[in-house]
Amino acid sequence: MVYILNTRYEIFYRNRKDDVELEDADGYVDFYNKKIVICNLDDWTNTTPKAIAERMKETLRHEIIHAFLFESGLSTCSGYTDHWAKNEEMVDWIAIQGPKIHEAWKSAGAI
C-alpha cells in the first residue's frame, strides 16, 4: 500500500496469464479503484534476479508517477500538448531518474 497525495492505493503483484492488462505492459494503474498492479517476478525471464528486482522497482516507480499525475489532476488536463502527463517517456524518465534526483537533493541538504 502507498499513499499518493493522501489517497490510498493498494499494490498488487499478478501473473500475466491471470491479468489481461499485463499482456502488453509490465504494470498499470487502475485509477478509479486505486490499485497499482505490477507483473509478478515469475513472469520476468532471461535476466538475473538482481536485474528482475530492479526492473520491478522501476516499474513500480513508473506506476506511482502515473498515480501522482492522476491524483494531482494533470493526467487529463495537460493543455494542448496531447496529454503530456500520460506520456510514457516522460513518466519513465521521472521513474528512472527519481532515485538519482532524491540522492542529489539529500546530499545537498534539500530534504
Secondary structure, DSSP 8 states (H G I E B T S, - for coil): -EEETTEEEEEEEE-GGG-GGGSS-SEEEETTTTEEEEE-GGG--SS-HHHHHHHHHHHHHHHHHHHHHHHTT-SS--TTSS-GGG-HHHHHHHHHHHHHHHHHHHHTT--
